[in-house]
Amino acid sequence: MRIRVDDHRRLLAVTTVALLTVTGCARGGPATDPAGGAAGDPAAPTGPPVSAQAQQRYGAAPTPHPDVTYQPDVVIVGGGADSIRSVAADTFTWRIDPAAANADQLTPGKVMFLTGRAVGRVIDVRPEGEDLAVAIGPVDITDVIRDGTFTSAEPVPLSAAVAYPDAAASWAETGGTGGDSGGTGGGLVVPAANQRPQLTPKPICCANGVGAEFTYGSTGVRLVGLVLLKMTAPTAAFHLEIRGAQVIRAEFEINGAAALRVEINATTSTGQNIDPRIPIPVDFSVPIGEVLGVPFAATVTQVIGVHTAFGAKDGNISAVGEWSLNQSMSFGYANGSFGVRAPTSISVDQSLIDSITGISVGVNGVWLDYHAKFHVGLGALGFIAGLYFQLTLTLGMTIGSALGAPIVVCRSAQLGLWASYGVGFTIPAGLVTVINTFLQLFNAKPVPKEGGVGDSKLLYDKPVVYPDKPICRN
């Protein structure tokens, strides 16, 4: 079953999800309640049961546990999801109930921990009508947890993932366009309220795979495509040990990856080119349940970018390719070193280069980059801290001028695969600029594009030229 979003400005309503019960093992010292009392102290935030609708929308609340120690500047706000009134379209600002337990302790520099999605470093706090508006920035998992060991009791079924109905992320509502100069380089900017993105993705997740269909139609350019990481019964399993705010050991495994499929059809009637690159503003997430009182979730996020290179006023290019992967994806971390298992060889199921077609007096090309990132951790909409494994696909294809047909029409393709993995957070480069522009409004310090411990590895990079003649290789 595919779960799709037909209007990227409004996320799908969440259906009821049965929480996967997960237990954890831990070895740790005495825990403290970030609000100031010992874990389990009667002064810790308590209240009536949180409504199921609010929890599905905003996530589950943390609860103190004797085997977990939080950082001293973490403030657990009471009431969980029922204390949340709304989240702004910028996804940074949460409007909460000012009467919620410990809400009065939220000050810039503290870490708010309200739910598994509403967690971050406090940037600004101010009354707004009957609400308290709290602006938060990204945090690392070790900014929240000082000591604890967390393990999945059984694999988490990613096929149960659903889209969360947060407000559309305004920072994702853009798609750069370029003329003959090649565009903006894919940088992200905060758009005007009435600006619609010209690159429109329809996310696919998660029973049969992760990916997106996408369309673009502007400035005489028409683009239709699909990128899909095919998966069979995908699951995630994890282990995370934190001691003294340091990651001691980590393991993360994603099972079920089977193949990659790409479909592209691009035309122009103006000779102009495009270069949009946007995060897909949808979290597909599976609540894991409380692991030692921490409401972790398994989440999939995606970023997609397309660049065209039309060499004539009227140009077109299309292609279809599919490749089988040879193994699942996982990493282990211990004693400061990583080990990784990921697809390092692929087999061709449907030849991309054999399918490349296009008739034009100029050389035409399309480049695609796609990032599928699997997380287990805290946070939402690109600001997730915890374990992660990202598979990055880059694909370029060109076809030569039809004027060369009496001799030869050259075709070329290049497929690249990278793996990035670790414990912490990473933010797409363009999005870092948007976040830091937002932080400047509050005179807050800029955030880096990544934090924690991580590594990356080139898995596969192979160019193919057809026909294999000197005129096509040059």
Secondary structure as GFF3:
##gff-version 3
##sequence-region A 1 474
A	DSSP	beta_strand	2	3	.	.	.	ID=ss1
A	DSSP	alpha_helix	52	58	.	.	.	ID=ss2
A	DSSP	beta_strand	69	70	.	.	.	ID=ss3
A	DSSP	beta_strand	74	76	.	.	.	ID=ss4
A	DSSP	three_ten_helix	80	83	.	.	.	ID=ss5
A	DSSP	beta_strand	84	87	.	.	.	ID=ss6
A	DSSP	beta_strand	93	96	.	.	.	ID=ss7
A	DSSP	three_ten_helix	103	105	.	.	.	ID=ss8
A	DSSP	beta_strand	111	113	.	.	.	ID=ss9
A	DSSP	beta_strand	119	128	.	.	.	ID=ss10
A	DSSP	beta_strand	131	137	.	.	.	ID=ss11
A	DSSP	three_ten_helix	141	143	.	.	.	ID=ss12
A	DSSP	beta_strand	145	151	.	.	.	ID=ss13
A	DSSP	beta_strand	156	157	.	.	.	ID=ss14
A	DSSP	three_ten_helix	158	160	.	.	.	ID=ss15
A	DSSP	beta_strand	162	163	.	.	.	ID=ss16
A	DSSP	three_ten_helix	170	172	.	.	.	ID=ss17
A	DSSP	beta_strand	177	178	.	.	.	ID=ss18
A	DSSP	beta_strand	199	206	.	.	.	ID=ss19
A	DSSP	beta_strand	209	218	.	.	.	ID=ss20
A	DSSP	beta_strand	221	243	.	.	.	ID=ss21
A	DSSP	beta_strand	246	268	.	.	.	ID=ss22
A	DSSP	beta_strand	273	274	.	.	.	ID=ss23
A	DSSP	beta_strand	277	291	.	.	.	ID=ss24
A	DSSP	beta_strand	294	310	.	.	.	ID=ss25
A	DSSP	beta_strand	315	325	.	.	.	ID=ss26
A	DSSP	beta_strand	329	334	.	.	.	ID=ss27
A	DSSP	beta_strand	337	341	.	.	.	ID=ss28
A	DSSP	beta_strand	346	350	.	.	.	ID=ss29
A	DSSP	alpha_helix	352	355	.	.	.	ID=ss30
A	DSSP	beta_strand	364	380	.	.	.	ID=ss31
A	DSSP	beta_strand	383	399	.	.	.	ID=ss32
A	DSSP	three_ten_helix	402	404	.	.	.	ID=ss33
A	DSSP	beta_strand	411	426	.	.	.	ID=ss34
A	DSSP	alpha_helix	429	440	.	.	.	ID=ss35
A	DSSP	beta_strand	450	466	.	.	.	ID=ss36
A	DSSP	alpha_helix	470	473	.	.	.	ID=ss37
###
